[in-house]
Amino acid sequence: MTGVVDAVCEAARNAGATRVYEVHLSIGEMTEAIPDALEFAFEVLSDQEPLLQDAQLFLTQVAPKSVCHACGEEFSHDRFHRTCPSCGSLQTELIAGRDLTIDSIEAEVPDD
């Protein structure tokens, strides 16, 4: 979460923001990140950063998705079952669900 807070603060400062209101993150279920732990860490870290005072964190969980190298099928699945539902192949590659992405930042930017 330290990297997220640093990136948010850098982006906000580069935009001339004086305050961040909201941070929206997408978190892949395959990261095994615990939403409550992320929210707690954000709260602690944002209390130490004046730009983030009272900022809210919004999390969106991203389900795992894979592609089959045998037949080309893209499919959603749980964390443990990556077998292709179309052809039964185990030659699959995870293409979504392991990332942590800053989707948007809502901030106050004063008019010049």
C-alpha positions as CSV (number, residue, x, y, z in Angstrom):
1,M,0.0,0.0,0.0
2,T,3.0,2.3,0.5
3,G,3.7,2.2,-3.2
4,V,0.0,3.0,-4.0
5,V,0.1,6.0,-1.6
6,D,3.4,7.2,-3.1
7,A,2.0,6.9,-6.6
8,V,-1.2,8.7,-5.7
9,C,0.6,11.6,-4.0
10,E,3.0,12.0,-6.9
11,A,0.2,12.0,-9.5
12,A,-1.8,14.5,-7.4
13,R,1.1,16.8,-6.9
14,N,2.0,16.7,-10.6
15,A,-1.6,17.7,-11.3
16,G,-1.3,20.6,-8.9
17,A,-3.8,19.1,-6.5
18,T,-4.1,20.4,-2.9
19,R,-6.3,17.5,-1.6
20,V,-7.2,14.0,-2.6
21,Y,-10.8,13.0,-1.9
22,E,-11.0,9.4,-3.3
23,V,-8.7,6.7,-4.6
24,H,-10.2,3.8,-6.6
25,L,-8.2,0.6,-6.9
26,S,-8.8,-2.7,-8.7
27,I,-7.3,-5.7,-7.0
28,G,-7.0,-9.1,-8.6
29,E,-8.3,-12.0,-6.4
30,M,-5.1,-13.9,-7.4
31,T,-2.9,-11.3,-5.5
32,E,-4.4,-12.8,-2.3
33,A,-4.5,-9.2,-0.9
34,I,-6.9,-8.9,1.9
35,P,-9.3,-5.9,1.4
36,D,-9.6,-5.1,5.1
37,A,-5.8,-5.1,5.5
38,L,-5.4,-2.8,2.5
39,E,-8.0,-0.4,3.8
40,F,-6.3,-0.4,7.2
41,A,-2.9,0.3,5.7
42,F,-4.4,3.1,3.5
43,E,-6.0,4.7,6.6
44,V,-2.7,4.6,8.6
45,L,-0.6,5.9,5.7
46,S,-3.0,8.6,4.6
47,D,-3.1,10.0,8.2
48,Q,0.7,10.6,7.7
49,E,0.2,12.4,4.4
50,P,-1.5,15.9,4.5
51,L,-2.6,15.6,0.9
52,L,-4.6,12.4,1.7
53,Q,-6.2,13.6,5.0
54,D,-9.7,12.1,5.0
55,A,-9.3,10.5,1.6
56,Q,-11.5,7.5,0.9
57,L,-10.3,4.2,-0.6
58,F,-12.6,2.3,-2.9
59,L,-11.7,-1.3,-3.8
60,T,-12.9,-3.4,-6.8
61,Q,-12.1,-7.1,-6.8
62,V,-11.1,-8.5,-10.2
63,A,-12.0,-12.2,-10.8
64,P,-9.3,-14.4,-12.3
65,K,-9.5,-14.9,-16.1
66,S,-7.3,-17.1,-18.2
67,V,-6.7,-18.0,-21.9
68,C,-6.3,-21.5,-23.2
69,H,-3.2,-22.0,-25.4
70,A,-4.7,-25.1,-26.9
71,C,-8.0,-23.7,-28.2
72,G,-7.8,-20.0,-27.6
73,E,-10.8,-19.9,-25.2
74,E,-10.8,-17.0,-22.6
75,F,-12.6,-18.0,-19.4
76,S,-13.2,-16.8,-15.9
77,H,-12.5,-19.2,-13.0
78,D,-11.8,-19.4,-9.3
79,R,-8.4,-19.2,-7.7
80,F,-7.7,-23.0,-8.0
81,H,-9.3,-24.3,-11.2
82,R,-7.6,-23.1,-14.4
83,T,-8.5,-26.0,-16.6
84,C,-10.0,-24.9,-19.9
85,P,-13.8,-25.5,-19.8
86,S,-14.0,-25.9,-23.6
87,C,-11.3,-28.4,-24.3
88,G,-10.0,-29.6,-20.9
89,S,-6.5,-28.4,-21.5
90,L,-4.2,-27.5,-18.6
91,Q,-2.2,-25.2,-21.0
92,T,-3.7,-22.0,-19.7
93,E,-2.3,-18.6,-18.8
94,L,-3.7,-16.2,-16.3
95,I,-4.5,-12.9,-18.1
96,A,-6.4,-11.0,-15.3
97,G,-6.8,-11.2,-11.6
98,R,-3.3,-10.7,-10.3
99,D,-2.9,-7.0,-10.7
100,L,-3.3,-4.0,-8.4
101,T,-4.3,-1.0,-10.5
102,I,-5.0,2.6,-9.5
103,D,-8.1,3.2,-11.6
104,S,-8.8,6.9,-10.6
105,I,-8.0,9.6,-8.2
106,E,-10.5,12.3,-7.3
107,A,-8.7,15.5,-6.1
108,E,-9.1,19.2,-5.7
109,V,-7.1,21.2,-8.2
110,P,-7.4,25.0,-7.6
111,D,-8.1,27.2,-10.6
112,D,-5.2,29.3,-11.7
